[in-house]
Amino acid sequence: MHDLEFLPPWYPQMRRKRLAVIVEMYIAASAVLIFGIWILFASHGVAVRQQTLDQLQGQITKTNDDLQRLNELQNLKQQLLHQDAVVAKLGPRVPMSRVIDAIDQVMSHDTALSELSIDMQSVSTAAPPVATGDTGAPTANTEPHIQRTLVVKMHGVAPSEAEIGDLMTRLTAVPQFSDVQETQSSDLTMNHRLMRDFVVTFAIQMH
């Protein structure tokens, strides 16, 4: 005896709709999965590009720093070239420490300096004739002779005019010093004590 299967007429339609819903769910899940994977790769690509951009920015910053350092070195080179030109014009160097030591030795304990300046003066003169040739006759020397002189200016205070005179006498006694002169002298009150404000100059011939 066969079993009779009784199905309502709407049951097949419901099954088809249920199958369609399941298919749509799978399609939607696949789309979400694909979209998620795409976002992941896109984020990774953005991170890589950001890292590359940061590296390029770092290289640009380093290049700018190198250019700034190069400009500083160029400026330093120009300053050194300028100083070399100045030194070349000054001629032979004078050990300034020896000049200062000589000044300190001739100054009394009651005399004090407030300023010490040194200036270079150059005078170009015709060089003396030189003997050349078999006859030894003097001929004109076309090279000019440049006489360089260091002018030292001492500005200070002393107890009296007599003390300034003694200082000038001791400066004159130094073999390298010449043309010692007092160019300024005036009264000055310091700590309720009358002093003499003075300016003395002397020269050092450069050879």
C-alpha positions in Angstrom: 0.0 0.0 0.0 1.6 3.3 -1.1 1.9 6.2 1.2 0.2 9.2 -0.1 2.2 12.4 0.2 0.1 15.5 0.6 1.8 18.8 0.1 0.1 22.1 0.1 0.3 24.1 -3.2 2.4 26.9 -1.6 5.1 24.6 -0.3 7.2 24.4 -3.5 7.1 28.2 -3.8 8.3 28.6 -0.2 11.2 26.2 -0.9 12.2 28.1 -4.0 12.1 31.4 -2.0 14.1 29.9 0.8 16.8 28.6 -1.6 16.9 32.1 -3.3 17.4 33.7 0.1 20.2 31.3 1.0 21.9 32.0 -2.4 21.6 35.7 -1.8 23.1 35.3 1.7 26.1 33.4 0.2 26.5 36.1 -2.5 26.3 38.9 0.1 28.8 37.1 2.4 31.2 36.5 -0.5 30.9 40.2 -1.5 31.6 41.2 2.1 34.6 38.9 2.2 36.0 40.1 -1.1 35.4 43.7 0.0 37.2 43.1 3.3 40.2 41.5 1.5 40.3 44.5 -0.9 40.2 46.9 2.1 43.1 44.9 3.7 45.2 45.1 0.6 44.3 48.7 0.0 45.3 49.5 3.7 48.6 47.7 3.2 49.2 49.6 0.0 48.4 52.9 1.7 50.8 52.0 4.5 53.5 51.1 2.0 53.0 54.3 0.1 53.0 56.3 3.4 56.3 54.6 4.4 57.8 55.4 1.0 56.6 59.0 1.4 58.1 59.2 4.8 61.4 57.9 3.5 61.3 60.4 0.6 60.5 63.2 3.1 63.5 62.1 5.3 65.8 62.1 2.3 64.5 65.6 1.3 65.1 66.8 4.9 68.6 65.3 4.9 69.3 66.9 1.5 68.2 70.3 2.8 70.4 69.8 5.9 73.4 68.9 3.6 72.7 72.0 1.5 72.6 74.2 4.6 75.8 72.7 5.9 77.4 73.2 2.4 76.3 76.9 2.5 77.8 77.2 6.0 81.1 75.6 4.8 81.1 78.0 1.8 80.6 81.0 4.1 83.4 79.7 6.4 85.7 79.2 3.3 85.0 82.8 2.2 85.8 84.1 5.8 89.0 82.1 5.8 90.0 83.4 2.4 89.3 86.9 3.6 91.4 86.3 6.8 94.2 84.9 4.7 94.1 88.0 2.5 94.3 90.2 5.6 97.2 88.3 7.1 99.0 88.5 3.8 98.6 92.2 3.8 99.9 92.4 7.4 103.1 90.7 6.5 105.2 89.1 9.2 103.3 88.2 12.3 104.1 89.7 15.7 103.8 87.5 18.8 101.2 89.7 20.5 101.6 87.8 23.8 105.2 89.1 24.0 103.9 92.7 23.4 101.3 92.4 26.1 103.9 90.8 28.5 106.3 93.7 27.8 103.5 96.3 28.6 102.6 94.4 31.8 106.2 94.5 32.9 106.6 98.3 32.5 103.3 99.1 34.2 103.2 99.9 37.9 100.7 98.2 40.2 98.8 101.5 40.6 98.3 101.9 36.8 95.5 100.0 35.1 94.5 99.7 31.5 90.8 99.9 30.4 91.5 99.5 26.6 94.3 98.2 24.4 94.0 98.4 20.7 96.4 97.7 17.8 96.3 99.2 14.3 98.4 98.4 11.3 99.7 101.2 9.1 101.5 100.6 5.8 103.5 103.1 3.8 104.7 102.3 0.3 108.1 103.8 -0.7 110.4 103.4 -3.6 112.9 100.6 -3.1 116.6 101.4 -3.1 118.5 100.6 -6.3 120.2 97.3 -6.7 123.5 96.5 -8.4 123.1 94.2 -11.4 125.2 93.2 -14.4 128.9 92.9 -14.9 129.6 96.5 -14.2 127.7 96.5 -10.9 126.0 99.7 -11.8 122.9 100.3 -9.7 119.5 99.9 -11.5 116.1 101.0 -10.3 114.1 98.4 -8.4 110.6 98.2 -9.6 109.3 96.4 -6.5 107.9 99.0 -4.0 109.2 98.9 -0.5 106.3 98.6 2.0 107.0 99.7 5.6 104.5 98.3 8.0 104.1 99.7 11.5 102.0 98.5 14.4 100.5 101.4 16.3 99.5 100.4 19.9 97.1 102.5 21.8 96.9 102.2 25.6 94.0 103.7 27.4 94.1 103.6 31.2 94.2 105.3 34.6 97.2 106.3 36.8 97.5 107.9 40.2 99.3 111.0 38.8 100.9 112.6 35.8 104.3 111.6 37.2 103.3 108.0 37.1 102.3 108.4 33.4 105.7 110.0 32.7 107.4 107.0 34.3 105.3 104.6 32.2 106.4 106.4 29.1 110.0 106.3 30.1 109.9 102.6 30.7 108.0 102.0 27.3 110.8 104.0 25.5 113.4 101.7 27.1 111.9 98.7 25.4 114.0 98.1 22.2 111.0 97.2 20.0 108.9 100.2 21.0 109.3 103.6 19.4 107.6 107.0 19.1 106.0 106.8 22.6 103.5 109.6 22.9 100.9 110.8 25.4 97.8 111.8 23.3 95.3 112.4 26.1 95.3 113.1 29.8 92.5 114.4 32.1 91.4 114.2 35.7 89.2 111.3 36.7 87.6 110.6 40.1 87.4 107.0 41.1 86.2 105.9 44.6 86.5 109.4 45.9 90.1 109.5 44.7 91.5 111.8 42.0 93.2 109.9 39.2 94.5 110.7 35.7 92.8 109.2 32.7 95.4 108.9 29.9 96.0 107.6 26.4 99.5 106.6 25.4 100.5 105.3 22.0 103.7 103.8 20.7 104.9 102.1 17.5 106.4 98.7 16.6 108.3 98.6 13.3 107.7 95.5 11.1 110.6 94.2 9.1 
